Amino acid sequence: MRKLFTLLFCVVNILCAYGDDISTVRGLVHRMFPSYEHAFSFKKINSKADVFSLQSKGGKIIISGNNANSMATALNHYMKYYCKVDVGWFKSDAYELPATPPRVPKAITVKARVKDRFFLNYCTYGYTMPWWKWDEWEHFIDWMALNGINLPLAITGQESIWYQVWHEMGLDDKTIRSYFTGPAHLPWHRMINIDRWFGPLPKSWLDGQLELQKRITKREREFNMRPVLPAFAGHVPAELSKIHPEAKITELAPWDEYPKEYSCSFLDPMDPLFPKIQKRFIEIEDSIYGTDHIYGIDLFNEVTPPSYEPDYLRRVSRQVYESLAKADPKSVWLQMTWVFYYRRKNWTNDRIEPFITAFPKEKSLLLDYYCEKKEVWQMTDKFFGVPYIWCYLGNFGGNSKLTGNLSEINKRIENTFANGGKNFSGIGATLEGFDCNPYIYEYVFEKAWDIPTHRNITEWVSKLADQRAGKADRNAREAWQLLVDSIYNTKSASSMKPFIDSRPVFKKKQSKNTYAKIAKENRCLMSAIDKLLLVDSKQSSYQFDLANLTRQMLTNLFLAEFHKYEVAYDKKDREAMRRLEKEMTGIINDMDRVLATQSYFLTGKWIDDARSWGTTPEERLYFEKNARNLVTTWSDKAQWLNDYAARTWAGMVKTFYGKRWQMFFEAVEKAMDEGQDFDEEHYRCYYDQVCTFEKYWWEGCVGKFNATPAGDSKTITRELMQKYRHAIMPM
């Protein structure tokens, strides 16, 4: 009788789990595809490995999977390849479904090729997500489930936990909140790069983020995701040394030209205090957010460790792991390996190997962070057998350059499957900011599933064209094939922002983060846009593509006109210079118009979202300044970071970038009026004026901007094509 009861109990538990998975995916349908709620029937597949299937039966679309995540992936496959609908990652994205749910002509079954599908980057929480509230997070988690992501970075709300830890250790409220940076800069505080910039952090922010993270982790787990939570990496408030003078706390060197006052303090992992802090942080974090036993810790990201001696690196790594294991015996330590690429001269194999193999390999997971540029697994004998995830980065700073190489991505991923070793564990994406190339990331995550068409780029691109237009259309397919052949054929890199966003200078003064090298691609862009304009589509993805491509076309044209301006300056042809100045100013204004049609391209939305976190007028102003600062000067001292997070957004284009260009043109004109070259003295005067203006724009909160889209991108694009056709394709 007892055995029977136990058996029944197990059966009930299994059925409840199945029911929860089905309820979860039905909730997704209700939120995103309400008109199709009665079209689907969901079933569980008994499989340890991730798998899904699709078929039509009895007037229903039967979606089966081993869990909610697999069923959501199946749902997305149905939407893309049968309904021709591409669901975007922003809540503002909209789409039209076919009036009648299409049948699945032939049943299909698709298996996952890898266990882990990782998404996000610490930086994404600054460049894209700092101001999100639950409505945007809910949509985004649905998007991750649709794309089969099951290992998301989940670092929201960690400052709320640290606040409790540091308070217990004797630090007061003001000291703790001043240790943190402003919200948009928190990723670099978390990575042990900067302290105190834009502090003190309001307590209302900490409280709001704590509640938000509870909802985020709960929903992610409902979709069978394992949220990667933060843990202690040695970063402590400098004031902790007053309470624990015996502790080995050192001040790290300033990061990226930040003044010394913003340097971080680091507790040596060998110190007895380290495991105590680790244990307490994880105890509080797990009690509030729960845990899936996987924690992100990065000790030396873009900072110099106390020693590069292999023995030290082995000992420090082992000590950190042991502190983690004592706090959570089931813990797995996840690390990004960006620093192994970024500082390869220091991180040689004889240092990497002891650092990553000092504890059990099954307790470790590495992110091969920037594989489209450099696959670290190939540099390190497949990470010496430690499990790793192949990652596509694709974007730096949230910049808006059309970039990505589907053919090369396909080649590299397939090569990793063939030669990456048994410790190749998964596929991921580590973008710094959500940008203008969402389809590249969708392709990367589809490569995690055994779908043969993904190895045929031409076939995949044709289907992408159908999804973006919402139907099969010859012109859309030809446009997208042209884009993939001639535009999407470059690797991502930092500073690939449009030239219009750069601080204006002549070429001899341009620096790495000033001069954007853009191929002469406008004829191909114009041809692709011409073809898309022939498509009759109401999908928001189609409208986005027109605005996005037109932005790049105008950006390229602006750069070409500036090259002519430089030539005219060298010839002292003032008439030509004034004509070109007028044309470039017109391009700036036209770009602002087309960008205003898309919610994601609005400076006003970024600022309004930031202000919405404020509970008082003072807090709203504080959040607005922080939001403006990140996307302009980044700080007020670190000149290399100036414009690193540049955004070609409506509002900023006219009032920030446009104003800087106006100041440049006026400074050059003034020098020539005085009968002089735009020499070092004139340049320095102009440079100081620009720096003053930049700080005034974010600190004084100059300009008010629309937070809702205005205008029709197709209408404006058609108008601009007619206006600029002669400049791009002269007779």
C-alpha positions in Angstrom: 0.0 0.0 0.0 2.8 2.3 0.9 4.6 1.7 -2.5 1.3 2.4 -4.3 0.9 5.7 -2.5 4.5 6.6 -3.3 3.9 5.7 -7.0 0.6 7.8 -7.1 2.4 10.7 -5.4 5.2 10.6 -8.0 2.6 10.4 -10.8 0.7 13.4 -9.4 3.9 15.4 -9.1 4.8 14.6 -12.7 1.4 15.6 -14.0 1.5 18.8 -12.0 4.9 19.7 -13.5 3.6 18.9 -17.0 0.6 21.1 -16.3 2.8 23.9 -15.1 4.8 23.8 -18.3 1.7 23.8 -20.4 0.1 26.6 -18.4 3.3 28.7 -18.8 3.4 28.4 -22.5 -0.4 29.1 -22.7 0.3 32.2 -20.8 2.8 33.3 -23.4 0.2 32.7 -26.2 -2.3 34.7 -24.2 0.1 37.6 -23.9 1.5 37.6 -27.4 -0.9 35.8 -29.8 -4.4 36.1 -28.1 -6.3 35.6 -31.4 -4.6 32.1 -31.7 -5.3 30.9 -28.2 -7.8 28.2 -29.3 -5.7 27.1 -32.3 -3.0 25.3 -30.2 -2.9 22.1 -28.3 0.2 21.6 -26.1 1.7 18.2 -25.1 4.7 17.1 -23.1 7.4 14.9 -24.5 9.2 12.6 -22.1 12.8 13.4 -22.9 15.8 14.4 -20.9 17.2 16.3 -23.9 15.5 19.4 -25.3 13.2 18.6 -28.2 10.0 19.9 -29.9 7.6 18.8 -32.6 4.9 20.4 -34.7 1.9 18.9 -36.5 -1.6 19.6 -37.5 -4.3 17.3 -36.3 -8.1 17.6 -35.9 -8.2 21.3 -36.7 -5.5 22.1 -34.1 -1.8 22.9 -34.2 -0.2 20.3 -31.9 2.9 21.7 -30.2 4.9 19.3 -28.2 8.1 19.6 -26.2 9.9 18.2 -23.2 9.3 21.4 -21.2 7.9 24.9 -21.5 11.1 26.3 -23.0 11.1 23.8 -25.9 7.4 24.3 -26.5 7.9 28.1 -26.7 10.7 27.5 -29.2 8.4 25.3 -31.2 5.8 28.1 -31.1 8.3 30.6 -32.4 9.3 28.1 -35.2 5.6 27.9 -36.2 5.3 31.7 -36.1 8.4 32.2 -38.3 8.1 29.4 -40.8 4.4 29.0 -41.2 2.8 32.3 -40.2 5.8 34.4 -41.5 5.9 36.5 -38.4 9.1 37.6 -36.7 8.5 38.5 -33.0 10.8 41.3 -31.8 12.6 41.7 -28.5 10.9 45.0 -27.6 7.4 45.4 -26.1 6.7 48.1 -28.7 7.1 45.7 -31.5 3.8 44.7 -33.1 2.9 42.1 -35.7 -0.1 40.9 -37.7 -1.0 37.2 -37.8 -2.7 35.5 -40.7 -6.5 35.5 -40.3 -6.5 31.7 -40.1 -3.7 29.8 -38.4 -1.8 28.0 -41.2 -1.6 24.2 -41.1 1.6 22.3 -40.7 1.6 20.2 -43.9 4.1 17.6 -42.5 4.9 16.8 -38.9 8.4 17.8 -37.8 10.6 17.0 -34.8 13.6 19.1 -33.9 16.2 18.3 -31.3 18.5 20.8 -29.5 22.1 20.4 -30.6 23.4 21.9 -27.3 22.3 21.9 -23.7 23.0 25.6 -22.9 21.7 28.7 -24.7 23.2 31.7 -23.0 22.1 35.4 -23.4 23.1 38.9 -22.3 26.2 40.7 -21.2 26.8 42.7 -18.1 26.9 45.8 -20.3 23.4 45.2 -21.7 22.1 46.1 -18.3 23.5 49.6 -18.8 23.3 50.2 -22.5 19.8 48.9 -23.0 17.9 47.6 -19.9 18.6 49.9 -16.9 15.2 51.6 -17.0 13.0 48.6 -17.9 10.0 47.9 -15.7 8.1 44.7 -15.5 6.1 45.2 -18.8 9.2 45.3 -20.9 10.9 42.5 -18.9 7.8 40.3 -19.3 7.9 40.7 -23.1 11.6 40.2 -23.2 11.5 37.0 -21.2 8.8 35.8 -23.6 11.1 36.6 -26.4 13.9 34.7 -24.8 11.7 31.6 -24.3 10.6 31.8 -28.0 14.2 31.8 -29.0 15.1 28.8 -26.8 17.3 30.7 -24.3 17.7 28.8 -21.1 20.7 30.4 -19.4 20.0 34.2 -19.1 22.3 36.5 -17.1 20.1 37.8 -14.2 21.9 40.5 -12.3 19.0 43.0 -11.6 18.6 43.8 -8.0 22.0 42.7 -6.7 22.7 46.1 -5.1 19.7 45.5 -2.9 21.4 42.4 -1.6 24.8 44.1 -1.2 23.1 46.9 0.7 21.9 44.4 3.3 25.4 42.7 3.5 27.3 45.9 3.9 24.8 47.2 6.4 25.2 44.0 8.5 29.0 44.6 8.4 28.6 48.0 9.9 28.5 50.5 7.1 25.9 53.2 7.2 23.2 54.0 4.6 25.0 57.0 2.9 28.3 55.2 2.7 26.8 52.2 1.0 24.7 54.1 -1.5 27.6 56.3 -2.3 29.7 53.3 -3.1 27.3 52.4 -5.9 27.3 54.2 -9.2 24.3 55.5 -11.0 21.9 52.9 -12.5 23.2 53.2 -16.1 26.8 52.7 -14.9 26.1 49.8 -12.6 27.4 47.1 -15.0 30.9 48.6 -14.7 30.6 48.8 -10.9 29.6 45.1 -10.9 32.6 44.3 -13.1 35.0 46.0 -10.6 35.8 48.9 -12.9 34.3 52.0 -11.2 32.9 53.1 -7.8 30.9 56.2 -6.8 30.3 57.7 -10.3 26.8 59.2 -10.1 26.3 58.0 -6.5 24.7 58.0 -4.1 22.1 55.6 -5.5 18.6 56.4 -4.3 17.1 53.9 -1.8 13.9 53.9 -3.8 15.9 52.4 -6.7 17.3 49.6 -4.6 13.8 48.7 -3.3 12.3 48.8 -6.8 15.0 46.6 -8.3 14.6 44.0 -5.6 10.9 43.5 -6.3 11.6 43.5 -10.1 14.3 40.8 -9.8 11.8 38.6 -7.9 9.4 38.7 -10.8 12.2 38.3 -13.4 13.7 35.1 -11.8 10.3 33.6 -11.1 9.2 34.0 -14.7 12.5 32.8 -16.2 12.3 29.6 -14.1 8.7 29.0 -15.2 10.2 28.8 -18.7 12.8 26.3 -17.5 15.6 28.9 -17.6 18.4 28.8 -15.1 19.1 32.5 -14.2 22.8 33.2 -13.8 23.0 35.1 -10.5 25.9 37.2 -9.2 28.2 36.2 -6.4 31.1 37.9 -4.6 34.2 38.6 -6.7 36.2 40.5 -4.1 34.8 44.0 -4.7 34.2 45.9 -1.5 33.6 49.5 -0.3 36.9 51.2 0.6 35.4 52.1 4.0 35.3 48.4 4.9 39.0 48.6 5.7 38.1 50.9 8.7 35.9 48.2 10.2 38.3 45.4 9.2 41.8 46.9 9.3 43.3 43.4 9.4 41.7 42.5 6.0 43.9 42.6 2.9 42.1 45.3 0.9 43.9 47.1 -1.9 42.8 49.9 -4.2 42.9 48.9 -7.9 44.4 51.1 -10.6 41.9 53.6 -12.2 40.0 52.2 -15.0 39.9 53.7 -18.5 41.1 57.2 -17.6 38.6 57.6 -14.7 40.1 59.7 -11.9 41.6 57.9 -8.9 38.6 58.9 -6.7 36.4 56.4 -8.6 38.8 53.5 -8.3 37.6 50.2 -6.8 38.8 48.3 -3.7 39.5 44.6 -3.8 39.6 42.1 -1.0 42.2 39.4 -1.6 40.3 36.0 -2.0 43.0 34.5 0.3 41.8 36.7 3.1 39.6 34.9 5.8 37.0 37.6 5.3 36.4 36.6 1.7 34.4 33.4 2.3 32.4 35.0 5.0 31.2 37.7 2.7 30.6 35.2 -0.1 28.5 33.0 2.2 26.4 35.8 3.6 25.7 37.4 0.1 24.6 34.0 -1.3 22.5 33.3 1.8 20.5 36.5 1.4 20.4 36.4 -2.4 19.1 32.8 -2.4 16.5 33.5 0.3 15.0 36.4 -1.8 15.5 35.3 -5.4 16.1 31.5 -5.1 18.9 29.8 -7.0 19.7 27.5 -9.8 23.2 27.1 -8.4 25.0 28.9 -11.3 26.8 32.1 -10.4 28.7 34.7 -12.5 32.0 35.8 -11.0 34.7 37.6 -12.9 37.8 38.5 -10.9 40.0 40.5 -13.2 37.8 41.9 -16.1 39.9 44.6 -17.7 41.9 45.1 -14.5 45.3 43.9 -13.5 45.4 41.0 -11.0 47.8 41.4 -8.0 50.0 38.8 -9.7 50.3 36.9 -13.0 52.3 34.1 -11.4 50.6 30.8 -12.4 50.7 29.6 -8.8 49.0 32.7 -7.6 46.3 32.4 -10.3 45.7 28.8 -9.4 45.4 29.5 -5.7 43.2 32.5 -6.1 40.9 30.6 -8.4 40.7 27.6 -6.1 40.0 29.9 -3.1 37.1 31.6 -4.9 35.6 28.3 -6.0 35.9 26.9 -2.4 34.2 30.0 -1.0 31.4 29.5 -3.5 31.1 25.8 -2.8 30.9 26.4 0.9 28.1 28.8 0.4 26.3 26.5 -2.1 27.6 23.0 -2.5 25.8 22.6 -5.8 27.3 25.8 -7.3 28.7 26.2 -10.8 31.0 29.1 -11.5 30.4 30.9 -14.8 33.1 33.3 -16.2 33.3 35.4 -19.2 36.6 34.9 -21.0 36.7 38.4 -22.6 39.9 39.2 -20.7 41.7 36.2 -22.2 41.2 37.8 -25.7 41.3 41.5 -24.7 44.6 41.2 -22.7 46.1 38.2 -24.5 49.6 39.5 -24.0 49.2 39.0 -20.3 46.8 36.1 -20.3 49.0 33.5 -21.9 48.1 29.8 -21.8 50.5 29.0 -19.0 48.4 31.4 -16.9 45.0 30.6 -18.2 45.3 26.9 -17.7 46.0 27.0 -13.9 43.4 29.7 -13.4 40.5 27.8 -15.0 41.5 24.2 -14.0 42.1 24.8 -10.3 38.8 23.3 -9.4 36.5 20.5 -10.8 35.7 21.1 -14.5 32.1 20.1 -14.0 31.8 23.0 -11.6 32.9 25.5 -14.2 31.3 27.1 -17.3 33.1 29.6 -19.6 31.7 32.0 -22.1 33.9 32.3 -25.2 32.8 35.9 -25.5 33.6 37.3 -28.9 33.8 34.3 -31.3 33.1 36.2 -34.5 36.4 38.0 -33.9 38.5 35.5 -32.0 37.6 32.0 -30.7 39.5 31.6 -27.5 38.8 27.9 -27.5 41.1 27.6 -30.5 43.8 29.5 -28.6 43.7 27.4 -25.5 43.5 23.8 -26.5 39.7 23.9 -26.2 39.9 25.6 -22.8 41.9 22.6 -21.5 38.7 20.5 -21.2 36.6 23.0 -19.2 33.0 23.3 -20.5 32.4 26.5 -22.6 29.7 28.3 -24.6 30.4 29.7 -28.1 29.2 33.3 -28.1 28.4 35.9 -30.7 28.9 39.5 -29.4 27.9 41.6 -32.4 27.5 45.0 -30.7 29.5 47.4 -28.7 27.9 50.2 -26.7 24.5 49.9 -28.4 25.9 51.6 -31.6 23.8 51.5 -34.7 25.9 50.1 -37.6 24.6 47.4 -39.9 27.0 44.6 -39.3 27.2 40.9 -39.0 28.3 38.0 -41.2 25.8 35.1 -41.4 28.1 33.0 -43.6 31.0 33.4 -41.3 28.9 32.8 -38.2 27.5 29.6 -39.8 31.0 28.5 -40.7 32.4 29.1 -37.2 29.6 27.5 -35.3 29.6 24.4 -37.5 33.4 24.1 -37.1 32.9 24.3 -33.3 30.4 21.4 -33.5 32.9 19.4 -35.5 36.2 20.3 -33.7 35.3 22.1 -30.5 35.6 19.1 -28.3 33.2 17.3 -26.0 33.4 20.2 -23.5 31.6 22.5 -26.1 28.4 23.0 -24.1 26.3 25.6 -25.8 25.7 28.6 -28.0 25.1 32.2 -26.8 25.1 35.9 -27.5 26.9 38.5 -25.5 25.8 41.8 -27.1 26.6 45.0 -25.2 23.4 46.7 -26.3 20.3 45.8 -28.3 21.0 47.3 -31.6 19.8 47.5 -35.2 20.6 43.9 -36.2 18.2 41.6 -34.2 18.0 39.0 -36.9 21.6 38.1 -36.5 21.0 37.0 -32.9 17.9 35.1 -33.9 20.0 33.2 -36.4 22.7 32.4 -33.8 20.0 30.9 -31.4 18.4 28.9 -34.2 21.8 27.3 -34.8 21.4 25.7 -31.4 18.7 23.4 -32.9 18.9 20.8 -35.6 17.2 22.7 -38.4 19.0 21.8 -41.7 17.9 24.9 -43.6 20.2 27.0 -41.3 23.2 25.6 -43.0 21.9 27.1 -46.3 22.2 30.8 -45.8 20.4 31.7 -49.0 17.3 29.7 -48.0 17.4 31.1 -44.4 17.6 34.7 -45.7 14.6 34.1 -48.0 12.6 33.0 -45.1 13.8 35.9 -43.0 12.6 38.3 -45.8 9.1 36.6 -45.6 9.1 37.1 -41.8 10.1 40.7 -41.9 7.5 41.5 -44.6 4.8 39.2 -43.1 4.5 37.3 -46.4 6.4 35.8 -49.3 7.4 38.6 -51.6 9.9 38.5 -54.4 11.1 42.1 -53.9 11.6 41.5 -50.2 13.6 38.4 -50.8 15.8 40.1 -53.4 16.3 43.0 -51.1 17.4 40.9 -48.2 19.7 38.7 -50.3 21.4 41.9 -51.5 21.8 43.1 -47.9 23.3 39.8 -46.8 25.6 39.7 -49.8 26.9 43.3 -49.7 26.1 44.8 -46.3 25.9 42.1 -43.7 29.4 40.8 -44.5 31.5 42.4 -41.8 32.5 41.5 -38.2 31.5 43.7 -35.3 34.0 45.9 -33.6 34.1 48.7 -31.1 33.6 52.2 -32.5 31.5 51.0 -35.4 29.1 53.8 -34.9 27.9 56.2 -37.6 30.3 59.0 -38.4 27.5 61.5 -37.8 27.6 60.6 -34.1 31.3 61.3 -33.8 32.8 64.5 -32.3 33.6 66.5 -35.4 37.2 67.0 -36.4 39.3 66.8 -39.6 40.9 63.5 -40.3 44.3 64.4 -38.9 42.7 64.8 -35.5 40.5 61.8 -35.6 41.0 59.0 -33.0 40.0 55.4 -32.8 36.7 56.4 -31.1 36.1 59.3 -33.4 36.5 58.1 -37.0 34.0 55.5 -38.1 35.2 53.6 -41.1 32.2 52.7 -43.3 32.4 50.9 -46.6 31.1 52.5 -49.8 27.9 50.5 -49.7 25.2 53.1 -50.5 24.4 51.9 -54.0 23.6 48.5 -52.6 21.6 50.0 -49.7 19.6 52.1 -52.1 18.8 49.2 -54.3 17.7 47.2 -51.3 15.5 50.0 -50.1 14.0 50.5 -53.6 13.0 46.8 -53.6 11.5 47.0 -50.1 9.5 50.1 -51.0 7.7 47.9 -53.6 6.5 45.6 -50.8 3.0 46.0 -49.4 3.4 45.3 -45.7 1.9 46.5 -42.5 4.3 44.6 -40.2 6.2 46.8 -37.7 9.3 44.8 -38.6 9.0 46.0 -42.2 8.6 49.6 -41.0 11.6 49.2 -38.7 13.7 47.9 -41.5 13.0 50.8 -43.8 13.9 53.3 -41.1 16.9 51.3 -40.1 18.3 51.0 -43.6 17.5 54.6 -44.4 19.4 55.7 -41.3 22.5 53.8 -42.5 22.1 55.2 -46.0 22.0 58.8 -44.7 24.9 58.1 -42.4 27.0 56.9 -45.3 26.0 59.8 -47.4 26.9 62.2 -44.6 30.4 60.7 -44.4 30.8 60.9 -48.2 29.8 64.6 -48.1 32.2 65.3 -45.2 35.1 63.8 -47.3 34.1 66.4 -50.0 34.0 69.1 -47.4 37.6 68.2 -46.4 38.7 68.4 -50.0 37.0 71.8 -50.4 38.7 73.0 -47.2 42.1 72.0 -48.5 41.4 73.9 -51.7 40.0 76.9 -49.7 36.8 76.6 -51.8 34.5 78.4 -49.4 31.5 78.3 -51.7 31.7 74.5 -52.0 32.2 74.3 -48.2 29.1 76.3 -47.5 27.1 74.2 -50.0 28.3 71.0 -48.4 27.6 72.3 -44.9 24.0 73.0 -45.9 23.7 69.5 -47.4 25.1 67.8 -44.2 22.8 69.9 -42.0 19.9 68.8 -44.2 20.9 65.1 -43.8 20.9 65.5 -40.0 17.4 67.0 -40.0 16.1 64.3 -42.4 17.7 61.5 -40.4 15.9 62.8 -37.3 12.6 62.7 -39.1 12.9 59.0 -40.2 14.2 57.9 -36.8 11.2 59.5 -35.1 8.9 56.9 -36.6 10.4 54.1 -34.4 9.9 53.8 -30.7 13.3 52.3 -30.1 15.0 55.2 -31.9 13.6 57.9 -29.6 15.7 59.8 -27.2 12.5 60.8 -25.4 11.6 57.2 -24.6 15.1 56.6 -23.0 14.8 59.7 -20.9 11.1 59.2 -19.9 11.8 55.6 -18.9 14.7 56.8 -16.7 12.6 59.5 -15.1 9.8 57.0 -14.4 11.9 55.5 -11.6 12.0 58.7 -9.6 9.7 59.1 -6.7 10.4 62.8 -6.3 11.3 65.6 -8.7 14.9 65.5 -7.5 15.1 61.7 -8.2 13.5 62.1 -11.7 16.1 64.7 -12.6 18.9 62.5 -11.2 17.9 59.5 -13.3 17.5 61.7 -16.4 21.1 63.0 -16.0 22.4 59.5 -15.6 20.6 58.4 -18.7 21.9 61.3 -20.8 25.4 60.9 -19.5 25.9 57.3 -20.5 24.9 57.8 -24.1 27.0 61.0 -24.6 30.3 61.6 -22.6 30.0 58.4 -20.4 31.7 60.4 -17.7 33.2 63.9 -17.6 36.8 62.8 -17.6 37.3 59.6 -19.5 37.9 60.9 -22.9 38.3 57.5 -24.6 34.8 56.6 -23.6 33.3 59.8 -25.0 30.6 58.7 -27.6 31.4 55.0 -26.9 27.6 54.5 -26.4 26.6 56.9 -29.1 23.0 56.5 -30.3 21.6 57.6 -33.6 18.3 58.5 -32.1 15.6 61.1 -32.9 16.2 64.0 -30.7 19.9 63.4 -30.1 20.7 63.7 -33.8 19.4 67.2 -33.9 20.1 68.6 -30.5 23.4 66.9 -29.6 25.2 65.6 -32.7 23.7 68.3 -34.9 24.7 71.0 -32.5 28.3 69.7 -32.4 28.5 69.8 -36.2 27.1 73.3 -36.2 29.8 74.4 -33.7 32.5 72.7 -35.9 31.3 74.4 -39.1 31.2 77.8 -37.3 34.7 77.3 -35.9 36.2 76.5 -39.3 34.4 79.5 -40.9 35.7 81.8 -38.2 39.3 80.7 -38.8 38.9 81.3 -42.5 37.3 84.7 -41.9 40.4 85.5 -40.0 42.5 84.4 -43.0 44.0 81.5 -41.1 43.9 77.7 -41.2 41.9 75.8 -38.7 45.1 75.3 -36.8 45.9 73.9 -33.3 44.8 77.1 -31.5 41.5 77.3 -33.3 41.0 73.5 -32.8 41.7 73.8 -29.1 39.2 76.7 -28.7 36.5 74.7 -30.6 37.3 71.5 -28.6 36.8 73.3 -25.3 33.5 74.7 -26.5 32.3 71.3 -27.5 33.3 69.7 -24.2 31.4 72.5 -22.3 28.4 71.9 -24.5 28.4 68.1 -24.1 28.4 68.4 -20.3 25.7 71.1 -20.4 23.5 68.8 -22.6 23.5 66.0 -20.0 24.0 67.9 -16.8 21.6 70.7 -17.6 19.1 68.3 -19.3 18.9 70.4 -22.5 15.9 69.7 -24.8 12.6 67.9 -24.4 11.9 65.0 -26.7 9.0 63.0 -27.9 8.6 59.6 -26.3 6.1 58.2 -28.8 6.7 57.6 -32.5 5.5 60.0 -35.1 5.1 59.6 -38.9 5.3 56.7 -41.3 8.7 55.3 -42.1 7.7 54.2 -45.6 6.4 57.6 -46.6 9.4 59.4 -45.3 11.8 56.8 -46.7 10.3 57.2 -50.2 10.6 60.9 -50.0 14.2 60.8 -48.9 15.1 58.3 -51.6 13.9 60.8 -54.2 15.7 63.6 -52.5 19.1 61.9 -52.3 19.1 59.6 -55.3 21.2 61.9 -57.4 23.8 62.1 -54.7 24.1 58.3 -54.3 23.5 57.2 -57.9 24.5 60.2 -60.1 23.7 60.0 -63.7 
